[in-house]
């Protein structure tokens, strides 16, 4: 598990299958004999490399999508702080 905030981060878990749902592809990982968890592949070392990070030789700290989400969050917080009741 490579996602830094997942409770099993840094642990090696056995992938026992995969499934698809509305969110896309999910991996089924066995935690112990009775427990399993479902996670997106990008939270593991089984993900395909992000083209932006690969092309940037892993120097990119953020992807374009990350920065766009951050900009949207800052904009929402700015409107909330200003007390504006209308969101453009």
mmCIF file as gemmi writes it, N, C-alpha and C atoms, coordinates in Angstrom:
data_model
loop_
_atom_site.group_PDB
_atom_site.id
_atom_site.type_symbol
_atom_site.label_atom_id
_atom_site.label_alt_id
_atom_site.label_comp_id
_atom_site.label_asym_id
_atom_site.label_entity_id
_atom_site.label_seq_id
_atom_site.pdbx_PDB_ins_code
_atom_site.Cartn_x
_atom_site.Cartn_y
_atom_site.Cartn_z
_atom_site.occupancy
_atom_site.B_iso_or_equiv
_atom_site.pdbx_formal_charge
_atom_site.auth_seq_id
_atom_site.auth_asym_id
_atom_site.pdbx_PDB_model_num
ATOM 1 N N . UNK Axp A 1 ? 0.86 -1.173 0 1 0 ? 1 A 1
ATOM 2 C CA . UNK Axp A 1 ? 0 0 0 1 0 ? 1 A 1
ATOM 3 C C . UNK Axp A 1 ? 0.901 1.229 0 1 0 ? 1 A 1
ATOM 4 N N . UNK Axp A 2 ? 0.739 2.087 -0.985 1 0 ? 2 A 1
ATOM 5 C CA . UNK Axp A 2 ? 1.612 3.257 -1.109 1 0 ? 2 A 1
ATOM 6 C C . UNK Axp A 2 ? 0.947 4.571 -0.703 1 0 ? 2 A 1
ATOM 7 N N . UNK Axp A 3 ? -0.375 4.589 -0.541 1 0 ? 3 A 1
ATOM 8 C CA . UNK Axp A 3 ? -1.062 5.829 -0.168 1 0 ? 3 A 1
ATOM 9 C C . UNK Axp A 3 ? -0.636 6.215 1.249 1 0 ? 3 A 1
ATOM 10 N N . UNK Axp A 4 ? -0.101 7.433 1.418 1 0 ? 4 A 1
ATOM 11 C CA . UNK Axp A 4 ? 0.477 7.794 2.715 1 0 ? 4 A 1
ATOM 12 C C . UNK Axp A 4 ? -0.512 7.877 3.874 1 0 ? 4 A 1
ATOM 13 N N . UNK Axp A 5 ? -1.802 8.074 3.61 1 0 ? 5 A 1
ATOM 14 C CA . UNK Axp A 5 ? -2.757 8.237 4.694 1 0 ? 5 A 1
ATOM 15 C C . UNK Axp A 5 ? -3.621 6.996 4.93 1 0 ? 5 A 1
ATOM 16 N N . UNK Axp A 6 ? -3.389 5.945 4.174 1 0 ? 6 A 1
ATOM 17 C CA . UNK Axp A 6 ? -4.155 4.714 4.379 1 0 ? 6 A 1
ATOM 18 C C . UNK Axp A 6 ? -3.63 4.007 5.621 1 0 ? 6 A 1
ATOM 19 N N . UNK Axp A 7 ? -4.516 3.413 6.42 1 0 ? 7 A 1
ATOM 20 C CA . UNK Axp A 7 ? -4.07 2.721 7.641 1 0 ? 7 A 1
ATOM 21 C C . UNK Axp A 7 ? -3.046 1.61 7.387 1 0 ? 7 A 1
ATOM 22 N N . UNK Axp A 8 ? -3.038 1.027 6.192 1 0 ? 8 A 1
ATOM 23 C CA . UNK Axp A 8 ? -2.104 -0.047 5.882 1 0 ? 8 A 1
ATOM 24 C C . UNK Axp A 8 ? -0.927 0.438 5.041 1 0 ? 8 A 1
ATOM 25 N N . UNK Axp A 9 ? -0.679 1.74 5.04 1 0 ? 9 A 1
ATOM 26 C CA . UNK Axp A 9 ? 0.415 2.309 4.26 1 0 ? 9 A 1
ATOM 27 C C . UNK Axp A 9 ? 1.74 1.648 4.625 1 0 ? 9 A 1
ATOM 28 N N . UNK Axp A 10 ? 2.496 1.278 3.598 1 0 ? 10 A 1
ATOM 29 C CA . UNK Axp A 10 ? 3.791 0.647 3.813 1 0 ? 10 A 1
ATOM 30 C C . UNK Axp A 10 ? 3.751 -0.859 3.954 1 0 ? 10 A 1
ATOM 31 N N . UNK Axp A 11 ? 2.553 -1.411 4.101 1 0 ? 11 A 1
ATOM 32 C CA . UNK Axp A 11 ? 2.423 -2.859 4.244 1 0 ? 11 A 1
ATOM 33 C C . UNK Axp A 11 ? 2.259 -3.509 2.877 1 0 ? 11 A 1
ATOM 34 N N . UNK Axp A 12 ? 2.708 -4.747 2.771 1 0 ? 12 A 1
ATOM 35 C CA . UNK Axp A 12 ? 2.489 -5.515 1.549 1 0 ? 12 A 1
ATOM 36 C C . UNK Axp A 12 ? 1.276 -6.405 1.769 1 0 ? 12 A 1
ATOM 37 N N . UNK Axp A 13 ? 0.273 -6.221 0.917 1 0 ? 13 A 1
ATOM 38 C CA . UNK Axp A 13 ? -0.957 -6.999 0.989 1 0 ? 13 A 1
ATOM 39 C C . UNK Axp A 13 ? -1.105 -7.782 -0.309 1 0 ? 13 A 1
ATOM 40 N N . UNK Axp A 14 ? -1.682 -8.95 -0.207 1 0 ? 14 A 1
ATOM 41 C CA . UNK Axp A 14 ? -1.876 -9.81 -1.377 1 0 ? 14 A 1
ATOM 42 C C . UNK Axp A 14 ? -3.097 -9.343 -2.169 1 0 ? 14 A 1
ATOM 43 N N . UNK Axp A 15 ? -2.926 -9.127 -3.456 1 0 ? 15 A 1
ATOM 44 C CA . UNK Axp A 15 ? -4.04 -8.771 -4.327 1 0 ? 15 A 1
ATOM 45 C C . UNK Axp A 15 ? -4.724 -10.062 -4.751 1 0 ? 15 A 1
ATOM 46 N N . UNK Axp A 16 ? -5.995 -10.216 -4.392 1 0 ? 16 A 1
ATOM 47 C CA . UNK Axp A 16 ? -6.722 -11.45 -4.684 1 0 ? 16 A 1
ATOM 48 C C . UNK Axp A 16 ? -7.726 -11.277 -5.82 1 0 ? 16 A 1
ATOM 49 N N . UNK Axp A 17 ? -7.842 -10.087 -6.35 1 0 ? 17 A 1
ATOM 50 C CA . UNK Axp A 17 ? -8.764 -9.865 -7.464 1 0 ? 17 A 1
ATOM 51 C C . UNK Axp A 17 ? -8.969 -8.4 -7.725 1 0 ? 17 A 1
ATOM 52 N N . UNK Axp A 18 ? -9.806 -8.14 -8.703 1 0 ? 18 A 1
ATOM 53 C CA . UNK Axp A 18 ? -10.167 -6.767 -9.011 1 0 ? 18 A 1
ATOM 54 C C . UNK Axp A 18 ? -11.621 -6.717 -9.423 1 0 ? 18 A 1
ATOM 55 N N . UNK Axp A 19 ? -12.191 -5.546 -9.306 1 0 ? 19 A 1
ATOM 56 C CA . UNK Axp A 19 ? -13.575 -5.342 -9.709 1 0 ? 19 A 1
ATOM 57 C C . UNK Axp A 19 ? -13.711 -3.935 -10.248 1 0 ? 19 A 1
ATOM 58 N N . UNK Axp A 20 ? -14.853 -3.674 -10.816 1 0 ? 20 A 1
ATOM 59 C CA . UNK Axp A 20 ? -15.139 -2.357 -11.371 1 0 ? 20 A 1
ATOM 60 C C . UNK Axp A 20 ? -16.456 -1.864 -10.786 1 0 ? 20 A 1
ATOM 61 N N . UNK Axp A 21 ? -16.503 -0.595 -10.443 1 0 ? 21 A 1
ATOM 62 C CA . UNK Axp A 21 ? -17.743 0.026 -10.002 1 0 ? 21 A 1
ATOM 63 C C . UNK Axp A 21 ? -17.82 1.417 -10.613 1 0 ? 21 A 1
ATOM 64 N N . UNK Axp A 22 ? -18.704 2.25 -10.124 1 0 ? 22 A 1
ATOM 65 C CA . UNK Axp A 22 ? -18.857 3.591 -10.696 1 0 ? 22 A 1
ATOM 66 C C . UNK Axp A 22 ? -17.573 4.406 -10.63 1 0 ? 22 A 1
ATOM 67 N N . UNK Axp A 23 ? -16.766 4.136 -9.639 1 0 ? 23 A 1
ATOM 68 C CA . UNK Axp A 23 ? -15.504 4.863 -9.47 1 0 ? 23 A 1
ATOM 69 C C . UNK Axp A 23 ? -14.407 4.353 -10.385 1 0 ? 23 A 1
ATOM 70 N N . UNK Axp A 24 ? -14.639 3.211 -11.017 1 0 ? 24 A 1
ATOM 71 C CA . UNK Axp A 24 ? -13.629 2.62 -11.889 1 0 ? 24 A 1
ATOM 72 C C . UNK Axp A 24 ? -13.071 1.333 -11.303 1 0 ? 24 A 1
ATOM 73 N N . UNK Axp A 25 ? -11.857 1.045 -11.665 1 0 ? 25 A 1
ATOM 74 C CA . UNK Axp A 25 ? -11.211 -0.201 -11.259 1 0 ? 25 A 1
ATOM 75 C C . UNK Axp A 25 ? -10.807 -0.151 -9.79 1 0 ? 25 A 1
ATOM 76 N N . UNK Axp A 26 ? -11.039 -1.255 -9.093 1 0 ? 26 A 1
ATOM 77 C CA . UNK Axp A 26 ? -10.663 -1.395 -7.682 1 0 ? 26 A 1
ATOM 78 C C . UNK Axp A 26 ? -9.93 -2.715 -7.501 1 0 ? 26 A 1
ATOM 79 N N . UNK Axp A 27 ? -8.946 -2.722 -6.623 1 0 ? 27 A 1
ATOM 80 C CA . UNK Axp A 27 ? -8.215 -3.934 -6.299 1 0 ? 27 A 1
ATOM 81 C C . UNK Axp A 27 ? -8.722 -4.482 -4.976 1 0 ? 27 A 1
ATOM 82 N N . UNK Axp A 28 ? -8.863 -5.789 -4.903 1 0 ? 28 A 1
ATOM 83 C CA . UNK Axp A 28 ? -9.256 -6.443 -3.663 1 0 ? 28 A 1
ATOM 84 C C . UNK Axp A 28 ? -7.993 -6.972 -2.999 1 0 ? 28 A 1
ATOM 85 N N . UNK Axp A 29 ? -7.683 -6.442 -1.831 1 0 ? 29 A 1
ATOM 86 C CA . UNK Axp A 29 ? -6.474 -6.812 -1.119 1 0 ? 29 A 1
ATOM 87 C C . UNK Axp A 29 ? -6.834 -7.581 0.151 1 0 ? 29 A 1
ATOM 88 N N . UNK Axp A 30 ? -6.104 -8.662 0.4 1 0 ? 30 A 1
ATOM 89 C CA . UNK Axp A 30 ? -6.361 -9.458 1.607 1 0 ? 30 A 1
ATOM 90 C C . UNK Axp A 30 ? -5.525 -8.894 2.751 1 0 ? 30 A 1
ATOM 91 N N . UNK Axp A 31 ? -6.224 -8.546 3.825 1 0 ? 31 A 1
ATOM 92 C CA . UNK Axp A 31 ? -5.563 -8.021 5.016 1 0 ? 31 A 1
ATOM 93 C C . UNK Axp A 31 ? -5.12 -9.171 5.916 1 0 ? 31 A 1
ATOM 94 N N . UNK Axp A 32 ? -6.042 -10.09 6.18 1 0 ? 32 A 1
ATOM 95 C CA . UNK Axp A 32 ? -5.738 -11.308 6.935 1 0 ? 32 A 1
ATOM 96 C C . UNK Axp A 32 ? -6.663 -12.404 6.43 1 0 ? 32 A 1
ATOM 97 N N . UNK Axp A 33 ? -6.777 -13.504 7.154 1 0 ? 33 A 1
ATOM 98 C CA . UNK Axp A 33 ? -7.583 -14.631 6.679 1 0 ? 33 A 1
ATOM 99 C C . UNK Axp A 33 ? -9.069 -14.309 6.537 1 0 ? 33 A 1
ATOM 100 N N . UNK Axp A 34 ? -9.549 -13.287 7.243 1 0 ? 34 A 1
ATOM 101 C CA . UNK Axp A 34 ? -10.976 -12.977 7.222 1 0 ? 34 A 1
ATOM 102 C C . UNK Axp A 34 ? -11.303 -11.598 6.664 1 0 ? 34 A 1
ATOM 103 N N . UNK Axp A 35 ? -10.305 -10.753 6.46 1 0 ? 35 A 1
ATOM 104 C CA . UNK Axp A 35 ? -10.574 -9.364 6.085 1 0 ? 35 A 1
ATOM 105 C C . UNK Axp A 35 ? -9.954 -9.005 4.738 1 0 ? 35 A 1
ATOM 106 N N . UNK Axp A 36 ? -10.717 -8.209 3.995 1 0 ? 36 A 1
ATOM 107 C CA . UNK Axp A 36 ? -10.285 -7.721 2.693 1 0 ? 36 A 1
ATOM 108 C C . UNK Axp A 36 ? -10.593 -6.235 2.61 1 0 ? 36 A 1
ATOM 109 N N . UNK Axp A 37 ? -9.889 -5.551 1.733 1 0 ? 37 A 1
ATOM 110 C CA . UNK Axp A 37 ? -10.232 -4.153 1.477 1 0 ? 37 A 1
ATOM 111 C C . UNK Axp A 37 ? -10.18 -3.899 -0.022 1 0 ? 37 A 1
ATOM 112 N N . UNK Axp A 38 ? -10.926 -2.909 -0.454 1 0 ? 38 A 1
ATOM 113 C CA . UNK Axp A 38 ? -11.007 -2.543 -1.857 1 0 ? 38 A 1
ATOM 114 C C . UNK Axp A 38 ? -10.424 -1.144 -1.997 1 0 ? 38 A 1
ATOM 115 N N . UNK Axp A 39 ? -9.417 -1.008 -2.854 1 0 ? 39 A 1
ATOM 116 C CA . UNK Axp A 39 ? -8.769 0.287 -3.018 1 0 ? 39 A 1
ATOM 117 C C . UNK Axp A 39 ? -8.525 0.572 -4.503 1 0 ? 39 A 1
ATOM 118 N N . UNK Axp A 40 ? -8.414 1.836 -4.88 1 0 ? 40 A 1
ATOM 119 C CA . UNK Axp A 40 ? -8.058 2.152 -6.267 1 0 ? 40 A 1
ATOM 120 C C . UNK Axp A 40 ? -6.6 1.761 -6.519 1 0 ? 40 A 1
ATOM 121 N N . UNK Axp A 41 ? -6.285 1.331 -7.73 1 0 ? 41 A 1
ATOM 122 C CA . UNK Axp A 41 ? -4.909 0.928 -8.033 1 0 ? 41 A 1
ATOM 123 C C . UNK Axp A 41 ? -3.867 2.011 -7.767 1 0 ? 41 A 1
ATOM 124 N N . UNK Axp A 42 ? -4.264 3.294 -7.91 1 0 ? 42 A 1
ATOM 125 C CA . UNK Axp A 42 ? -3.276 4.361 -7.717 1 0 ? 42 A 1
ATOM 126 C C . UNK Axp A 42 ? -2.804 4.471 -6.268 1 0 ? 42 A 1
ATOM 127 N N . UNK Axp A 43 ? -3.464 3.775 -5.35 1 0 ? 43 A 1
ATOM 128 C CA . UNK Axp A 43 ? -3.02 3.753 -3.965 1 0 ? 43 A 1
ATOM 129 C C . UNK Axp A 43 ? -2.004 2.647 -3.713 1 0 ? 43 A 1
ATOM 130 N N . UNK Axp A 44 ? -1.656 1.91 -4.756 1 0 ? 44 A 1
ATOM 131 C CA . UNK Axp A 44 ? -0.74 0.781 -4.625 1 0 ? 44 A 1
ATOM 132 C C . UNK Axp A 44 ? 0.399 0.919 -5.634 1 0 ? 44 A 1
ATOM 133 N N . UNK Axp A 45 ? 1.323 -0.018 -5.589 1 0 ? 45 A 1
ATOM 134 C CA . UNK Axp A 45 ? 2.396 -0.019 -6.579 1 0 ? 45 A 1
ATOM 135 C C . UNK Axp A 45 ? 1.979 -0.729 -7.859 1 0 ? 45 A 1
ATOM 136 N N . UNK Axp A 46 ? 0.691 -1.096 -7.965 1 0 ? 46 A 1
ATOM 137 C CA . UNK Axp A 46 ? 0.178 -1.762 -9.157 1 0 ? 46 A 1
ATOM 138 C C . UNK Axp A 46 ? -0.438 -0.776 -10.146 1 0 ? 46 A 1
ATOM 139 N N . UNK Axp A 47 ? -0.314 0.499 -9.867 1 0 ? 47 A 1
ATOM 140 C CA . UNK Axp A 47 ? -0.906 1.501 -10.762 1 0 ? 47 A 1
ATOM 141 C C . UNK Axp A 47 ? 0.012 1.783 -11.936 1 0 ? 47 A 1
ATOM 142 N N . UNK Axp A 48 ? -0.597 2.253 -13.003 1 0 ? 48 A 1
ATOM 143 C CA . UNK Axp A 48 ? 0.184 2.7 -14.151 1 0 ? 48 A 1
ATOM 144 C C . UNK Axp A 48 ? 0.747 4.07 -13.82 1 0 ? 48 A 1
ATOM 145 N N . UNK Axp A 49 ? 1.959 4.356 -14.254 1 0 ? 49 A 1
ATOM 146 C CA . UNK Axp A 49 ? 2.538 5.663 -13.918 1 0 ? 49 A 1
ATOM 147 C C . UNK Axp A 49 ? 1.745 6.805 -14.542 1 0 ? 49 A 1
ATOM 148 N N . UNK Axp A 50 ? 1.582 7.876 -13.785 1 0 ? 50 A 1
ATOM 149 C CA . UNK Axp A 50 ? 0.909 9.064 -14.282 1 0 ? 50 A 1
ATOM 150 C C . UNK Axp A 50 ? 1.793 9.678 -15.376 1 0 ? 50 A 1
ATOM 151 N N . UNK Axp A 51 ? 1.253 9.912 -16.573 1 0 ? 51 A 1
ATOM 152 C CA . UNK Axp A 51 ? 2.073 10.432 -17.667 1 0 ? 51 A 1
ATOM 153 C C . UNK Axp A 51 ? 2.763 11.755 -17.336 1 0 ? 51 A 1
ATOM 154 N N . UNK Axp A 52 ? 2.086 12.632 -16.588 1 0 ? 52 A 1
ATOM 155 C CA . UNK Axp A 52 ? 2.685 13.923 -16.242 1 0 ? 52 A 1
ATOM 156 C C . UNK Axp A 52 ? 3.912 13.737 -15.362 1 0 ? 52 A 1
ATOM 157 N N . UNK Axp A 53 ? 3.807 12.84 -14.405 1 0 ? 53 A 1
ATOM 158 C CA . UNK Axp A 53 ? 4.922 12.596 -13.495 1 0 ? 53 A 1
ATOM 159 C C . UNK Axp A 53 ? 6.031 11.825 -14.209 1 0 ? 53 A 1
ATOM 160 N N . UNK Axp A 54 ? 5.653 10.875 -15.036 1 0 ? 54 A 1
ATOM 161 C CA . UNK Axp A 54 ? 6.645 10.095 -15.788 1 0 ? 54 A 1
ATOM 162 C C . UNK Axp A 54 ? 7.444 10.992 -16.729 1 0 ? 54 A 1
ATOM 163 N N . UNK Axp A 55 ? 6.733 11.832 -17.489 1 0 ? 55 A 1
ATOM 164 C CA . UNK Axp A 55 ? 7.41 12.715 -18.44 1 0 ? 55 A 1
ATOM 165 C C . UNK Axp A 55 ? 8.263 13.764 -17.73 1 0 ? 55 A 1
ATOM 166 N N . UNK Axp A 56 ? 7.864 14.15 -16.536 1 0 ? 56 A 1
ATOM 167 C CA . UNK Axp A 56 ? 8.632 15.122 -15.762 1 0 ? 56 A 1
ATOM 168 C C . UNK Axp A 56 ? 9.729 14.481 -14.942 1 0 ? 56 A 1
ATOM 169 N N . UNK Axp A 57 ? 9.969 13.2 -15.183 1 0 ? 57 A 1
ATOM 170 C CA . UNK Axp A 57 ? 11.012 12.438 -14.475 1 0 ? 57 A 1
ATOM 171 C C . UNK Axp A 57 ? 10.856 12.521 -12.968 1 0 ? 57 A 1
ATOM 172 N N . UNK Axp A 58 ? 9.592 12.47 -12.518 1 0 ? 58 A 1
ATOM 173 C CA . UNK Axp A 58 ? 9.216 12.468 -11.105 1 0 ? 58 A 1
ATOM 174 C C . UNK Axp A 58 ? 9.614 13.747 -10.374 1 0 ? 58 A 1
ATOM 175 N N . UNK Axp A 59 ? 9.809 14.843 -11.119 1 0 ? 59 A 1
ATOM 176 C CA . UNK Axp A 59 ? 10.127 16.122 -10.494 1 0 ? 59 A 1
ATOM 177 C C . UNK Axp A 59 ? 8.864 16.913 -10.191 1 0 ? 59 A 1
ATOM 178 N N . UNK Axp A 60 ? 7.742 16.547 -10.797 1 0 ? 60 A 1
ATOM 179 C CA . UNK Axp A 60 ? 6.493 17.284 -10.602 1 0 ? 60 A 1
ATOM 180 C C . UNK Axp A 60 ? 5.916 16.971 -9.219 1 0 ? 60 A 1
ATOM 181 N N . UNK Axp A 61 ? 5.658 18.009 -8.462 1 0 ? 61 A 1
ATOM 182 C CA . UNK Axp A 61 ? 5.061 17.816 -7.147 1 0 ? 61 A 1
ATOM 183 C C . UNK Axp A 61 ? 3.551 17.658 -7.231 1 0 ? 61 A 1
ATOM 184 N N . UNK Axp A 62 ? 2.951 18.224 -8.284 1 0 ? 62 A 1
ATOM 185 C CA . UNK Axp A 62 ? 1.509 18.18 -8.457 1 0 ? 62 A 1
ATOM 186 C C . UNK Axp A 62 ? 1.19 17.911 -9.923 1 0 ? 62 A 1
ATOM 187 N N . UNK Axp A 63 ? 0.047 17.3 -10.168 1 0 ? 63 A 1
ATOM 188 C CA . UNK Axp A 63 ? -0.436 17.15 -11.536 1 0 ? 63 A 1
ATOM 189 C C . UNK Axp A 63 ? -1.336 18.346 -11.85 1 0 ? 63 A 1
ATOM 190 N N . UNK Axp A 64 ? -1.644 18.527 -13.098 1 0 ? 64 A 1
ATOM 191 C CA . UNK Axp A 64 ? -2.541 19.617 -13.494 1 0 ? 64 A 1
ATOM 192 C C . UNK Axp A 64 ? -3.886 19.458 -12.804 1 0 ? 64 A 1
ATOM 193 N N . UNK Axp A 65 ? -4.383 18.24 -12.741 1 0 ? 65 A 1
ATOM 194 C CA . UNK Axp A 65 ? -5.669 17.98 -12.083 1 0 ? 65 A 1
ATOM 195 C C . UNK Axp A 65 ? -5.613 18.359 -10.601 1 0 ? 65 A 1
ATOM 196 N N . UNK Axp A 66 ? -4.506 18.024 -9.923 1 0 ? 66 A 1
ATOM 197 C CA . UNK Axp A 66 ? -4.345 18.405 -8.512 1 0 ? 66 A 1
ATOM 198 C C . UNK Axp A 66 ? -4.426 19.917 -8.349 1 0 ? 66 A 1
ATOM 199 N N . UNK Axp A 67 ? -3.731 20.647 -9.22 1 0 ? 67 A 1
ATOM 200 C CA . UNK Axp A 67 ? -3.711 22.109 -9.117 1 0 ? 67 A 1
ATOM 201 C C . UNK Axp A 67 ? -5.068 22.724 -9.418 1 0 ? 67 A 1
ATOM 202 N N . UNK Axp A 68 ? -5.805 22.134 -10.355 1 0 ? 68 A 1
ATOM 203 C CA . UNK Axp A 68 ? -7.143 22.646 -10.658 1 0 ? 68 A 1
ATOM 204 C C . UNK Axp A 68 ? -8.092 22.416 -9.478 1 0 ? 68 A 1
ATOM 205 N N . UNK Axp A 69 ? -7.991 21.263 -8.836 1 0 ? 69 A 1
ATOM 206 C CA . UNK Axp A 69 ? -8.816 21.001 -7.655 1 0 ? 69 A 1
ATOM 207 C C . UNK Axp A 69 ? -8.457 21.953 -6.527 1 0 ? 69 A 1
ATOM 208 N N . UNK Axp A 70 ? -7.165 22.23 -6.349 1 0 ? 70 A 1
ATOM 209 C CA . UNK Axp A 70 ? -6.729 23.17 -5.32 1 0 ? 70 A 1
ATOM 210 C C . UNK Axp A 70 ? -7.26 24.574 -5.603 1 0 ? 70 A 1
ATOM 211 N N . UNK Axp A 71 ? -7.2 25.003 -6.857 1 0 ? 71 A 1
ATOM 212 C CA . UNK Axp A 71 ? -7.71 26.324 -7.22 1 0 ? 71 A 1
ATOM 213 C C . UNK Axp A 71 ? -9.208 26.434 -6.93 1 0 ? 71 A 1
ATOM 214 N N . UNK Axp A 72 ? -9.95 25.383 -7.233 1 0 ? 72 A 1
ATOM 215 C CA . UNK Axp A 72 ? -11.386 25.384 -6.953 1 0 ? 72 A 1
ATOM 216 C C . UNK Axp A 72 ? -11.65 25.463 -5.451 1 0 ? 72 A 1
ATOM 217 N N . UNK Axp A 73 ? -10.882 24.727 -4.662 1 0 ? 73 A 1
ATOM 218 C CA . UNK Axp A 73 ? -11.04 24.764 -3.206 1 0 ? 73 A 1
ATOM 219 C C . UNK Axp A 73 ? -10.736 26.156 -2.664 1 0 ? 73 A 1
ATOM 220 N N . UNK Axp A 74 ? -9.664 26.773 -3.122 1 0 ? 74 A 1
ATOM 221 C CA . UNK Axp A 74 ? -9.31 28.126 -2.668 1 0 ? 74 A 1
ATOM 222 C C . UNK Axp A 74 ? -10.407 29.113 -3.037 1 0 ? 74 A 1
ATOM 223 N N . UNK Axp A 75 ? -10.941 28.976 -4.227 1 0 ? 75 A 1
ATOM 224 C CA . UNK Axp A 75 ? -12.024 29.875 -4.666 1 0 ? 75 A 1
ATOM 225 C C . UNK Axp A 75 ? -13.256 29.71 -3.79 1 0 ? 75 A 1
ATOM 226 N N . UNK Axp A 76 ? -13.624 28.472 -3.498 1 0 ? 76 A 1
ATOM 227 C CA . UNK Axp A 76 ? -14.793 28.238 -2.634 1 0 ? 76 A 1
ATOM 228 C C . UNK Axp A 76 ? -14.572 28.801 -1.24 1 0 ? 76 A 1
ATOM 229 N N . UNK Axp A 77 ? -13.383 28.576 -0.692 1 0 ? 77 A 1
ATOM 230 C CA . UNK Axp A 77 ? -13.091 29.09 0.645 1 0 ? 77 A 1
ATOM 231 C C . UNK Axp A 77 ? -13.075 30.612 0.665 1 0 ? 77 A 1
ATOM 232 N N . UNK Axp A 78 ? -12.585 31.232 -0.402 1 0 ? 78 A 1
ATOM 233 C CA . UNK Axp A 78 ? -12.568 32.697 -0.488 1 0 ? 78 A 1
ATOM 234 C C . UNK Axp A 78 ? -13.98 33.251 -0.483 1 0 ? 78 A 1
ATOM 235 N N . UNK Axp A 79 ? -14.876 32.626 -1.238 1 0 ? 79 A 1
ATOM 236 C CA . UNK Axp A 79 ? -16.268 33.077 -1.254 1 0 ? 79 A 1
ATOM 237 C C . UNK Axp A 79 ? -16.932 32.848 0.094 1 0 ? 79 A 1
ATOM 238 N N . UNK Axp A 80 ? -16.639 31.733 0.724 1 0 ? 80 A 1
ATOM 239 C CA . UNK Axp A 80 ? -17.231 31.453 2.039 1 0 ? 80 A 1
ATOM 240 C C . UNK Axp A 80 ? -16.733 32.461 3.078 1 0 ? 80 A 1
ATOM 241 N N . UNK Axp A 81 ? -15.466 32.793 3.018 1 0 ? 81 A 1
ATOM 242 C CA . UNK Axp A 81 ? -14.894 33.73 3.991 1 0 ? 81 A 1
ATOM 243 C C . UNK Axp A 81 ? -15.423 35.143 3.786 1 0 ? 81 A 1
ATOM 244 N N . UNK Axp A 82 ? -15.652 35.509 2.539 1 0 ? 82 A 1
ATOM 245 C CA . UNK Axp A 82 ? -16.163 36.85 2.233 1 0 ? 82 A 1
ATOM 246 C C . UNK Axp A 82 ? -17.643 36.962 2.559 1 0 ? 82 A 1
ATOM 247 N N . UNK Axp A 83 ? -18.272 35.834 2.867 1 0 ? 83 A 1
ATOM 248 C CA . UNK Axp A 83 ? -19.678 35.863 3.219 1 0 ? 83 A 1
ATOM 249 C C . UNK Axp A 83 ? -20.595 35.94 2.016 1 0 ? 83 A 1
ATOM 250 N N . UNK Axp A 84 ? -20.066 35.681 0.862 1 0 ? 84 A 1
ATOM 251 C CA . UNK Axp A 84 ? -20.879 35.73 -0.336 1 0 ? 84 A 1
ATOM 252 C C . UNK Axp A 84 ? -21.806 34.528 -0.378 1 0 ? 84 A 1
ATOM 253 N N . UNK Axp A 85 ? -23.059 34.791 -0.61 1 0 ? 85 A 1
ATOM 254 C CA . UNK Axp A 85 ? -24.048 33.702 -0.638 1 0 ? 85 A 1
ATOM 255 C C . UNK Axp A 85 ? -24.211 33.105 -2.036 1 0 ? 85 A 1
ATOM 256 N N . UNK Axp A 86 ? -23.616 33.773 -3.025 1 0 ? 86 A 1
ATOM 257 C CA . UNK Axp A 86 ? -23.74 33.258 -4.386 1 0 ? 86 A 1
ATOM 258 C C . UNK Axp A 86 ? -22.414 32.69 -4.85 1 0 ? 86 A 1
ATOM 259 N N . UNK Axp A 87 ? -22.454 31.531 -5.391 1 0 ? 87 A 1
ATOM 260 C CA . UNK Axp A 87 ? -21.28 30.86 -5.936 1 0 ? 87 A 1
ATOM 261 C C . UNK Axp A 87 ? -21.349 30.975 -7.44 1 0 ? 87 A 1
ATOM 262 N N . UNK Axp A 88 ? -20.342 31.613 -8.058 1 0 ? 88 A 1
ATOM 263 C CA . UNK Axp A 88 ? -20.404 31.807 -9.53 1 0 ? 88 A 1
ATOM 264 C C . UNK Axp A 88 ? -20.345 30.513 -10.294 1 0 ? 88 A 1
